[in-house]
Amino acid sequence: MELTGFFQNLTTWLPFLPKIYNPVVIDFTSLFTVLCWLVAASIALYFSVNNSRIWTSIGIGFFLLFWSQSYQLNPWHETFTIMIAVHYMIGTISILLVSHGIQEYYLFTRTLEITGSKKTIYIGTFLIIAIAILVISLNPKPSLYVLRNYRMMNNTIWFFLCILNIYYIVKIYSEMKDSPIVNGIIAFGVVFVCALIWKGSGLYMMIYQWDKPWLDIIEFTGESTDIQLHMAKVQLARWLFKTFNVLTSLSVAGTFAYLFKLLR
């Protein structure tokens, strides 16, 4: 959808909004993906507030994941590079929180003990996000190189923590085979397998400098690229990245909808 004219008129009617300098185009795939993240985030936030303490880190983590992915619908994200860096950092914090929650859940299945409080998780998450935003704001305005580094950091951390989370989910499944929510645990495993392929394919392209951010950079620097020699690999990686981005959001929304039904 071409929305440049709409947002330019909006900034005219509401002059306190920043001006739009870049085309605003939102494709239906991005819109569908973000809506799936919104469904998952809403249920996840409900879990973090109205259910056992054990769901708090997982719920907040998936809510932050929606926040990090919502930049795709933000008409100003191309203009303000600090905003993009913040989204990447929040996405990284989200998987750290989710992984913390998965590990806590594993300990709970083994010991039936829950330590800490919801307030500690809420305050700790707020402080981590605030410090991340402060650090980004105090440093120089992120260049295209810096934004690419933030994205690579995000993909790398997601990739390795997805592997760790799959391992813990297998362990949790072995402890909860007779539980009524065991299918929800399996669904979480599917989520992290999809996320592993999604982030792994993105990381693969970045390592070999076949990703779009790098191609955008070398348009200005005039550097060469070997992408034309490996187009089959690039096309496969791009397809995996786009497809499993959608599948991850869809599986997360479906998993939380299923758990919401079970745990009501």
C-alpha positions as CSV (number, residue, x, y, z in Angstrom):
1,M,0.0,0.0,0.0
2,E,1.3,3.4,-1.0
3,L,0.7,5.7,2.0
4,T,3.1,8.5,1.4
5,G,0.4,11.1,0.5
6,F,-1.7,10.2,3.5
7,F,1.1,10.7,6.0
8,Q,2.3,13.9,4.2
9,N,-1.2,15.3,4.6
10,L,-1.3,14.1,8.2
11,T,1.8,16.1,9.0
12,T,0.2,19.1,7.4
13,W,-2.9,18.8,9.5
14,L,-0.8,18.0,12.6
15,P,2.3,20.2,12.3
16,F,3.8,18.8,15.6
17,L,4.5,15.5,13.8
18,P,7.9,15.0,12.0
19,K,7.8,15.6,8.3
20,I,7.8,12.6,5.9
21,Y,10.8,12.7,3.6
22,N,10.9,9.1,2.3
23,P,8.2,7.0,0.5
24,V,5.8,5.2,2.9
25,V,5.0,1.8,1.4
26,I,3.5,-1.0,3.6
27,D,3.1,-4.4,2.0
28,F,0.3,-6.7,3.0
29,T,2.8,-9.4,4.2
30,S,4.3,-6.9,6.7
31,L,0.8,-5.8,7.8
32,F,-0.3,-9.4,8.4
33,T,2.9,-10.3,10.2
34,V,2.6,-7.4,12.6
35,L,-1.0,-8.1,13.3
36,C,0.0,-11.7,14.2
37,W,2.6,-10.3,16.6
38,L,-0.1,-8.0,18.0
39,V,-2.4,-11.0,18.8
40,A,0.5,-12.8,20.4
41,A,1.6,-9.7,22.3
42,S,-1.9,-9.1,23.7
43,I,-2.3,-12.6,25.0
44,A,1.4,-12.7,26.2
45,L,0.8,-9.4,28.2
46,Y,-2.4,-10.9,29.6
47,F,-0.4,-14.0,30.8
48,S,2.3,-11.8,32.4
49,V,-0.3,-9.9,34.4
50,N,-3.1,-12.3,35.2
51,N,-1.3,-15.7,35.5
52,S,1.4,-17.4,37.4
53,R,4.7,-15.6,37.9
54,I,6.3,-18.3,35.8
55,W,4.8,-16.7,32.6
56,T,6.0,-13.2,33.3
57,S,9.3,-13.2,31.5
58,I,7.9,-15.1,28.6
59,G,4.9,-12.9,28.3
60,I,6.8,-9.6,28.5
61,G,9.5,-11.0,26.1
62,F,6.9,-11.7,23.4
63,F,5.2,-8.4,23.9
64,L,8.6,-6.6,23.4
65,L,9.0,-8.7,20.2
66,F,5.8,-7.2,18.9
67,W,7.2,-3.7,19.8
68,S,10.4,-4.5,17.9
69,Q,8.6,-5.7,14.8
70,S,6.1,-2.9,14.7
71,Y,8.7,-0.6,13.2
72,Q,7.6,-2.1,9.8
73,L,4.4,0.0,10.1
74,N,6.2,3.1,11.4
75,P,6.3,5.7,8.6
76,W,9.2,7.6,10.3
77,H,11.5,4.6,10.8
78,E,13.4,5.3,7.6
79,T,14.0,8.9,8.7
80,F,15.1,8.5,12.3
81,T,18.0,6.0,12.5
82,I,18.0,6.1,16.3
83,M,14.4,4.8,16.2
84,I,15.6,1.8,14.1
85,A,18.5,1.1,16.5
86,V,16.1,1.1,19.5
87,H,13.8,-1.4,17.7
88,Y,16.7,-3.7,17.1
89,M,17.8,-3.4,20.8
90,I,14.3,-4.1,22.0
91,G,14.1,-7.2,19.8
92,T,17.4,-8.4,21.3
93,I,16.1,-7.8,24.8
94,S,12.9,-9.7,24.0
95,I,14.7,-12.9,23.2
96,L,16.8,-12.6,26.3
97,L,13.6,-12.3,28.4
98,V,11.9,-15.1,26.6
99,S,14.9,-17.4,27.1
100,H,15.1,-16.4,30.8
101,G,11.4,-17.4,31.1
102,I,11.9,-20.7,29.3
103,Q,14.8,-21.6,31.6
104,E,12.7,-20.6,34.6
105,Y,9.9,-22.9,33.4
106,Y,12.4,-25.8,33.0
107,L,13.6,-25.3,36.6
108,F,9.9,-25.1,37.7
109,T,9.2,-28.5,36.1
110,R,12.1,-30.0,38.0
111,T,11.7,-28.3,41.4
112,L,8.2,-26.8,41.5
113,E,9.8,-23.7,42.9
114,I,9.4,-20.1,41.5
115,T,11.8,-17.4,42.7
116,G,11.5,-13.7,42.4
117,S,8.5,-11.5,41.8
118,K,6.6,-10.0,38.9
119,K,7.5,-6.5,40.1
120,T,11.2,-7.4,39.8
121,I,10.8,-8.6,36.2
122,Y,8.8,-5.5,35.3
123,I,11.2,-3.0,36.9
124,G,14.3,-4.9,35.6
125,T,12.9,-4.9,32.0
126,F,12.1,-1.2,32.2
127,L,15.6,-0.4,33.5
128,I,17.3,-2.5,30.8
129,I,15.2,-0.8,28.0
130,A,15.8,2.7,29.5
131,I,19.6,2.1,29.7
132,A,19.6,0.7,26.1
133,I,17.8,3.8,24.8
134,L,20.1,6.1,26.8
135,V,23.2,4.5,25.5
136,I,21.9,4.7,21.9
137,S,20.9,8.4,22.4
138,L,24.2,9.4,24.0
139,N,26.3,7.9,21.1
140,P,26.6,9.4,17.6
141,K,23.6,9.1,15.3
142,P,23.7,5.5,13.9
143,S,25.1,5.3,10.4
144,L,24.0,2.6,7.9
145,Y,27.1,0.6,9.0
146,V,26.1,0.9,12.7
147,L,22.5,-0.1,12.0
148,R,23.7,-3.1,10.2
149,N,25.8,-4.0,13.2
150,Y,22.8,-3.7,15.5
151,R,20.8,-6.0,13.1
152,M,23.6,-8.5,13.0
153,M,23.9,-8.5,16.8
154,N,20.1,-9.1,17.0
155,N,20.2,-12.0,14.5
156,T,23.2,-13.6,16.2
157,I,21.7,-13.6,19.7
158,W,18.4,-14.8,18.4
159,F,20.0,-17.6,16.4
160,F,22.0,-19.1,19.3
161,L,19.3,-18.6,22.0
162,C,16.7,-20.3,19.7
163,I,19.0,-23.3,19.7
164,L,19.2,-23.2,23.5
165,N,15.5,-22.7,23.9
166,I,14.7,-25.7,21.7
167,Y,17.0,-27.8,23.9
168,Y,15.1,-26.6,27.1
169,I,11.7,-27.2,25.5
170,V,12.7,-30.8,24.7
171,K,13.7,-31.1,28.4
172,I,10.4,-29.5,29.5
173,Y,8.4,-31.8,27.3
174,S,10.1,-34.9,28.8
175,E,9.1,-33.6,32.3
176,M,5.5,-32.7,31.3
177,K,4.3,-35.5,28.9
178,D,1.1,-36.0,30.9
179,S,0.3,-32.3,31.4
180,P,-2.8,-30.9,29.7
181,I,-0.6,-28.1,28.2
182,V,2.0,-30.4,26.7
183,N,0.7,-29.6,23.1
184,G,1.4,-25.9,24.0
185,I,5.0,-26.8,24.9
186,I,5.3,-28.6,21.5
187,A,3.9,-25.5,19.8
188,F,6.6,-23.3,21.5
189,G,9.2,-25.7,20.1
190,V,7.7,-25.1,16.6
191,V,7.9,-21.4,17.2
192,F,11.6,-21.5,18.0
193,V,12.4,-23.8,15.1
194,C,10.7,-21.3,12.8
195,A,12.6,-18.4,14.5
196,L,15.9,-20.3,14.2
197,I,15.4,-20.6,10.4
198,W,14.2,-17.0,10.1
199,K,17.0,-15.4,12.0
200,G,19.6,-17.9,10.8
201,S,18.9,-17.2,7.1
202,G,19.2,-13.4,7.9
203,L,22.5,-14.0,9.7
204,Y,23.8,-16.1,6.8
205,M,23.2,-13.3,4.3
206,M,24.8,-10.8,6.6
207,I,27.9,-12.9,7.2
208,Y,28.5,-13.2,3.4
209,Q,27.4,-9.5,2.8
210,W,24.4,-10.4,0.6
211,D,21.9,-8.7,2.8
212,K,19.9,-5.6,1.7
213,P,21.5,-3.2,4.2
214,W,25.0,-4.1,2.8
215,L,23.8,-3.7,-0.8
216,D,22.3,-0.3,0.2
217,I,25.7,0.7,1.7
218,I,27.8,-0.2,-1.3
219,E,25.6,1.8,-3.6
220,F,27.2,4.8,-1.9
221,T,30.7,3.5,-1.4
222,G,31.1,1.9,-4.8
223,E,32.4,-1.4,-3.4
224,S,32.0,-4.6,-5.4
225,T,29.9,-7.6,-4.4
226,D,30.0,-11.3,-5.4
227,I,26.2,-11.6,-5.0
228,Q,25.7,-12.3,-8.7
229,L,27.9,-15.4,-8.5
230,H,25.7,-16.9,-5.7
231,M,22.2,-15.9,-6.7
232,A,20.7,-19.3,-6.1
233,K,21.9,-19.3,-2.5
234,V,20.8,-15.7,-2.0
235,Q,17.3,-16.3,-3.4
236,L,16.9,-19.4,-1.2
237,A,18.1,-17.4,1.9
238,R,15.7,-14.5,1.1
239,W,12.8,-16.9,0.6
240,L,13.6,-18.6,3.9
241,F,13.9,-15.3,5.7
242,K,10.6,-13.9,4.4
243,T,8.6,-17.2,4.7
244,F,9.8,-18.1,8.2
245,N,9.3,-14.5,9.4
246,V,5.6,-14.9,8.6
247,L,5.5,-18.5,9.9
248,T,7.2,-17.4,13.2
249,S,4.6,-14.7,13.8
250,L,1.7,-17.0,12.8
251,S,3.0,-19.8,15.1
252,V,3.5,-17.5,18.0
253,A,-0.1,-16.1,17.6
254,G,-1.5,-19.6,17.3
255,T,0.5,-20.9,20.3
256,F,-0.7,-18.1,22.6
257,A,-4.3,-18.4,21.4
258,Y,-4.1,-22.1,22.2
259,L,-2.6,-21.6,25.6
260,F,-5.1,-18.8,26.4
261,K,-7.9,-21.3,25.7
262,L,-6.3,-23.9,28.0
263,L,-5.4,-21.6,30.9
264,R,-8.5,-19.6,31.1
